[in-house]
Structures are given as structure tokens and as C-alpha cells.
């Protein structure tokens, strides 16, 4: 009898534990939660609805991504380049910090596969609200040498960047510029590296509170002196699923022979 009672108690506890779900981690089970996806920094009532936001000055997000690019037009070998990325952003008032890393898996025509991490970016910046319609952002960062190359000595590169945007009603025009100091070295003296300039200009439109789309022209120097500059045309889409989740899609087409023919990225983000 005692054994039967013990089994019943264990089954009851186990069933209730596995049936309990709290997707937004506010302490209120989903089946009773009347306000879904409340931020972790909010105090909630027994219905799961916000009573008070503890931290109004800062927030952060985590972004997961799937990326793909095919071979540049100058390549004689068809190389598929899928990669998986993870990005984290932290915002305090107008300041922000960011880190970004991606893991690639490359397969060529011969079935040979290479995989590993690209360089990891860490940096930060500041957003200026010049007027109600004009916005400026400046920042600096470093590309940490997490990419393993058998020929090149991969060192830390440094980057400075700025962007400006002007918003009129639902339309936006924007531009950006960055300069990267390349410290990589070729141990066999086969290729020469150079610092790079990059810029982008484009326009976008907010079709609704949830949907935004833009197009841009992008230019950057190759890190190799012997390779022509890279130019692409790209389309960007942002869709807000709800107040804490969103996804973006970006497609770029190579305009120069040195750029990848086609590349895209699909990112899913979560605000906290």
C-alpha cells in the first residue's frame, strides 16, 4: 500500500512539473498568463501583466542567424558557404555594445569540407538624435582573430564606423561609412593586405508598425591589394512578430566580379 501511494505521489509531481511552461519566465504559467512575452525586467501581477518596469534605461537582444553565399564570379570552383551566426546587443540610453560571431561550413566541388569560426567582432557606439528626423551613430570595434588560416597570420583588426539617417513620415534615407585597419600578415608573401574603406547608401519605407523594407548600394575595398573593389546591391526586410520578437531578411547580389554572386541572411531576434 505504501509503495502504491509513493508511486501515485511521484507520478502526480512529475506530471505537473512537465506540464508547467512559462515561456516569458515571469513566474506565471502560460495557461494563466494574460500578458504574453513580458520583459524579464518587469514586475508582473498574478495574471502575468506588467506592474512596473524595473529598468527603463537599458535593454538587450539576442539574434540568431542563418547565412549563405555562393562563389564570387571570379572563382573557377563552385564553393557553397553556409554559416550560422549569433549576435548580442546591449543598450543603455544612447550607448550600445555589440558582439558578433559566426561558424561556417564550406564544401567545394570535390566534396572537401572546411569549417570553423570567422573573426569575432566586439564593439560599441553612441546614437545621437540631432533633430527629431535626423539621427547619427558613431562607433569603434575590433575583429578578434578567431578565424583559423593555415597560411595567413591572423591578427586583431580595428574598425571605426558611422551612419546617418533621415526620416520623413514613413520614408527613410540613410548612409554609412567604415574604415578597418587590417593587421593580418601573409607568412609566404604571396598576397598583400590593405586597410579597407566601405560605404553604403540607400532608402527604406515603413509600410506598417510591423513591416519595414529598404534597398541599398554597397561598396568596400578588398582586404587583398590584388583584388578589385567589391560592390553589391541589397534588399533588407524587417518584420516585428510581437513586441519582443522579430526577424530580418537580407539579400545581396554581386555587381563586381570580386563580390559573391548571391548571398542572403535570415535572422531571428528576441528583445529583453
Secondary structure, 3 states (H helix, E strand, C coil): CHHHHHHHHHHHHHHHHHHCCCCCCCCCCCCCCCCCCCCCCEEECCCCCEEEECCCCEEEEEEEEEEEECCECCCCCCCEEEEEEEEEEEEECCEEEEEEEEEEEEECCCCCEEEEECCEEEEEEEEEECCCCEEEEEEEEEEECCCCCCCEECCCEEEEEEEEEEEECCEEEEEEEEEEECCCEECCCCCCECCEEEEEEEEEEECCCCEEEEEEEEEECCCECCCCCEEEEEEEEEEECCCCEEEEEEEEEECCCCCECEEEEEEEEEEC
